[in-house]
Amino acid sequence: RTMVAAAAALTARFGASPPPPPHALVVGLGAGSCAAALHALGCAVTAFEYDAAVLAAAASAHGVRFERLSRRAGGAGFDPPPRHRNGPRPLCVCEADAAEADAWGRAAFDLALLDAYDGRGDVPAHLQREPFLEGLSRVLRPGGFALANLWNGSDRARAECARFAAKLRAAVGRVYVLRVAGHEQNVILLACRPGERQGSESTCDVLRERLAAAAAAAATDCPEPALVQTIRSCASSLTEWSECEA
């Protein structure tokens, strides 16, 4: 919930006149809850999942409805979904490894959620390597951001988290930490790509103000009090990651 709440808040999905739908990249479909929640909040969502069994489980066991995208010949990106005259753009899933070369093609995203894990609960090694993270930065629009949900409940996990945060900062931009209320052994890393204007990097104060404003707007038009409370928790817990946390 924390990743979805922060993503929705920072893309201003609440209020009387929200901006055009942002394009969200979701790496790792899992049960489909994050992708489905962002789609329900008005985001255009493209998810990458390489495991056919996970796709089948999300559709059959969890009832997530999505449209499959086809890889282009040669593997450079994917064909966009057909235009739907009635209703919003469907939740789209590409059955492929997001770390493959040219998996995204020329796509551009406003935000990215990294929600993939290996057998130990870590972010898979190939998603921590420079080629993937540099590619992620390339497809994020200026001012866009990436969110990663990480286990942080042991000394080894904290060391892994610190290493990943350093890589995110080198590839994308400033990195911030969001605490997960009720699941204190998890943390969310928020990496912000600088905007086009010089000096337009997001700062802690700017991000807190955006989160607080979104919580106020959501309180008037969001039917889920838990989501509003989570956005408030994000605003109060947000801190900038630093080497001292390594």
N, C-alpha and C positions, 0 to 999 in steps of 0.2 A: 504493500500500500504506500510506503514512503516514497519509492521511486515514482509511482504513478502520480501521487499528490504533488511532488516537487516538479515533475515534468509538466503537469497540467497548469500549475501555478505560474511557472516561469514562462509559459507560452500564452498566458492570459486567456485561459479557456472559460473564465467566469466573467460575469458582468453583463450589462445590457447590450453592448456592441463588441463582442469578441472579434479579433482580427481573423483573416482568412485561415483555414485549417493548416496547421503546420504539418510537415511531412516527418513522421517518426520512423526511425530504423530500430528494429528490435532484433538483437542477436541472441538466438536461443528461445524457442517458443515455449518450452516447458508445458505446463497445463493450459497455457494460452491466456491466463488471467490478466497479465500486464498488457498484452497486445489488445485484448478485448476491452479492457477498461479505458485505455487511451482512445480506442476507436469510438467507444460510447460517449466519450467526452469531446468528440468532434475532431480528433486528429486523423489525418490520412496515415495509415500504418502499413509498412512493409516489413515483414519478419523473415529472417533466414533461419532455417532449421534443416540440418542434414540428415536427421534420423527419421526414416519413414514411420517407425513405430511410435515415435513421439507425436508426429502429425496425426496418425490414426487415433491415438489415445485422446488428444485434444479435441478431435472432432466427435468421436463416439462417446467417450466416457464423460467429457466435460461440456459437450454441446457447443463448442466454439465453431462458429460459421466463418469460413474464409474461402477466398478464391486463390487457386494456385497460379503462380506466375511461371512462364516458360523461359528457360535460359536461351539466350541468343546463340546462333551457330558460332562455334569457336569459343563459347563461354564468356564473352565480353558483355557482362551485364545481363539484363532481362528485358523481355518485351513488356511494355506497360499494359495494365488491364484495359479491357474494352470500356469505352465510356458508357456510363449508366445514365440514361435520361431521367429516370425516376430514383430519387433517393441519393444518399451520399456515396462516395467511393467506397467499395468494399474493403474489408480487411484482407490484405494480400499476403501470401506466403510463398517464398521461393525455396524449394527443396534443394538446398545447396549449402556448402560450407562458406560462411561469410569471409573466412580467411583466405579463400582461393584467390589467385591473381585475377584482377578485373571482375570480381564477383558482382560489384556494384555498377560497373560500367560508368556512365556519365550521370548517374543519379545524384541528386543533392538532397540533403536532409537538414532539418532544423534542430533535431535532437536525436540522440541514440541511446538506447538502453541495452546494456550488456548484462544478460541474465543467463549465462551459460556456465556450466560447472563440469568438472571431471569427477572421477570416482571418489576423490578425497574431499570434494566440496570446494576445490580451488577453481579460479578462472583457468581454463585450459591453457597450456603453455603456448600453443600457437596463436592464441588471442592476446598474448602479452608481448609478442615479438614486435620489433620495430616495423617491419613491412605492414603488418595489420594495423598498428596504431597510426602510422603515417598515412595509410589509406583512409582510415577513419577520419583523421583531421582533414584530409583532402575533400571528402564528400560532405563534411559539415559546412554549412553556410557560415559566413562571418557572423559572429555573435551567437552561433549555435553552441550546444553543449552535449556532453556525454555523461551518463549516469551508470555506475557499476555497483551492484550489490555484492558485498564481500563478507565472508565469515571472518570474525575478528576475535574469536574466543579462546585463543591459546597463544603462547609465545611464538610458535612457528607461524600461525595464521597472521599475527600482527606483523611479523617480519615480511611475510609474503605481501601483505597489504601495503606496507611501506614501499616495497620495491615496485609494486604495480603503480602506486601513486606517483612515484618519481618518473616512471616511464610515461604515464599519462601527461604529467606536467611538461615533459620534454617534447612530446608529440603534439599535444592539443593546446595547452595553456594552463593558467592557474587552476589549482585543484583545491576543492573545499570538501569538508566532511559533514555529513548529516547523520545524526544518531537515530536509531530505529527504536521508538518507544515500544516497550513491551518485549523487544528482542534485542537486548543490549549487547549481545555477542555478535551482532551484525552491524556493519556500517555501510553507508552509501557514499561513494566518492563521486563528486560532481566536478567535471573538468570543463572549463569554459574557453571556447575559442575566441580570440579577440575580434572585435568588430572592424569594420572597414576604416573608421576614422581613427586617427592617431590618438592614443590616450583613452580609447573606448573600452578598455578591459573592464570586466565586471569585478567589483570589489565586494568585500564582505558586507559593507553597509548598503551598497546598491542592491545586492541580492536579498538581504534581509528586508529592505523596503519593498521590493517586488513581491516577496513571499507574504509579507504582512498585508499588503494591498490586495493580493489575491485572496487571502483568507477572509478579509472584510467583504469583498465582492461575493465570494462563495457562500458566506453566511446568509446572504439574502436570496440566492437563487439556486443553491445546491441542495437537493433533497437528502443528502447523506451527511449527517452531523459528524460521523467518524472521519470523513475525508477532510472536512473543515478543520477539525481538531488536529489532524495529521499535518496539514499545511501550517497551522500555528506552531506545532512542535518543530517543524523544519525551520521556521523563521527564528525560533529561540535557540535551536541547537547548532545552527550553522557556524562553522569555524573554518579558517583557512588551514590547509594541511601545510606542515613545515617539516624540515629535516629533523627537528627535535622529536617528531613522532616516530621516526625510523627506529 
